[in-house]
Amino acid sequence: MTRMPRFHFAFPVHDLSSAREFYGQLLGCPEGRSDETWVDFDLHGHQIVAHLAPPRERSDAANNEVDGDHVPVPHFGLILGWQEWHDLAVRLGEAGIRFEIEPHIRFKGLPGEQATMFFRDPSGNALEFKSFQDEAQIFAK
């Protein structure tokens, strides 16, 4: 059986306890190893690591327009199953998360049609979670 490679992503946070609450409790990422300055999380089989770092200035000018949305750059996230994406959107809304870009369908009726939403973690890192009803559309032109 061939397995897709897993990615590893390290990112700065200004507070490990808020990172644990956000990634561990709200997003449901099991915690792996940790130390005084970092925490590993399992993001659906991918290793993401929150590293304690001084707060940095966030520039809202760093974005690209995509289908009428101002997409924050940089950002990271996952492509979820359709129902899983909808469930997460509801859970985030109920938790009072402020969406940078509200959950909606992008590229309606076009190649690459997808559900997408953007939000930030407590340290200001931008995340995008998306879903495709037809996974063949993930790289469609």
N, C-alpha and C positions, 0 to 999 in steps of 0.2 A: 504494500500500500504506500503510495506517495503522499507525503504530507506537505502542505504549504509551509514555507518558512515563516517563522514568527519574527515580528519586529521588536526592537528594543528602542525605547525613546526616553531620554532623560530631560527633565525640564525644571526650571527654578520655581520655588515657592517661598513665601516669606514666613510661613507658619506650618509646621508639620502636623499639629493637631487639627487645624482646619482642613489640611490636605487629607488627613485620615478620615475626617467626617465626610468630606465631599466625595472623594474617590472610593473610600471603603464603604461608607454607609449609604450615601445617596445613589452613587452609580453602581454599587454592589460589587466592587472589585476586591477580591480577597487580598489580604496583605501577605507579603512574603517576608524576606529578610529586611532588617532595618538596622540603623545605627543612630547616633545622636544627630546626624546631619542629613540623613536620607531614608526613604522608605520605598521598597519595591511594591508594586501592585500588579495583580493579574487582570489585565483588561481583555477579557475573552480569549485568554491564551497568549496574549502579547505582554511583554514585560515593559511597564512604564515605571520610571523612577523619579520621585519627587525629591529634589535636592534643595536643601535650605540655602537660600541666597538672599542678599540684601534686596529690599524692594527696588524696582526699577521703574522708570517712567514709562507709561503706556502711551503710545501714540495712536490716536484714532485715525490719523492721516494714513497709516499703513493699511490700505485696503485696495481691493480690486473690484470693479463692478462686474457682477455675474448675473445675467438675467434680471437686471433691475435691483439687485441687492448689493450692498457695500460689504463685501466679504473681508473679514479681518485676516491680515497676513502678519505673522505666521499663525497657523492653527493645526490641530490634529484631531483625530477621532476615529470612528468606525463606520463601516457599512453594516447595518443590522438587518435582520429579517423584517418584513413589513409590519407584522403585528407587534414585534418587539420594539420597533421604532415608535409606533403609536403609544404603546404602554409607557415607554420612557418619557415621551412628550407630556403625557398626563401626569406622571410621577414628578417630573421637574416643575410643571405648573403648580401642582398641589404643594410642592415644597417652597414655592415662592421664588424660584429662580427667575431672574430677569433675562429674557432672551435678547441676545444681540440681534438675531434675525429670527423672527417668530417661525414656528413649525408651519411649513407649507409645501406645496408641490412646485418644483422648479422645472422649467423646460416642458411645460404641459403640451402634450401632443407632438413633441419633437424627439429626436434621438437623445438618449440620456435622461429621459423624464425620471424624476426622483423626488422623494420626500426629503426635506432637509431642515435642519435647525442649528443655530449657533448660540452658544452661551459661554460664559467665562467662569473659571474656577475662582476660589477666593483670592488667589494671587494675581488674577487678571489674565491668565492663559486662556486663549480662545480655543474652543472645541467645536467641532462639527460632527454631528451624527446624521447619517443619511440612510436611505433605503430605496430599493428599486423593486417594483412589482415584478419586473422581468430582469433577472440578473444579467441577461445577454446585453442589456443596455449600459452596463457599467462603463464600458470603453467604446460605446457606439459613437460614430461620427455623424 
